[in-house]
Amino acid sequence: MRLSFSTRGWADCSWEELINTAVEMKFRGIEVYNALKQEALFEKGGPFHKYSISATVRSLNDQKLTIPCLDSSCDLSLPDDAEIEALRSLIALAADLHVETVCAFASRDDE
């Protein structure tokens, strides 16, 4: 079994702090919540910047860590194209990071 923790509520922590916490507590993964809203992850030199993603994946592998899921606050029940575009961007990021799961939700059950 792989034990992971979510970054939900930990937006003030740096990527390095999250990695160190996971290693120290012997977790196997970090579920990243609302990655697209965390600008520091995508800044130049950030772990999810387009030129840093390969290094991030290698670093996670070296430390025997994974990102099992990219969780989001994307609401699929809203008639808002921005939500769908955000989800598409998150899916593209997941592919780059070799993450198998992306989460979204629906707050209404309207068809």
Helices and strands as residue ranges (DSSP letters): E 4-6, H 15-24, E 29-33, G 35-37, H 39-42, H 53-62, E 69-71, H 81-97, E 101-102
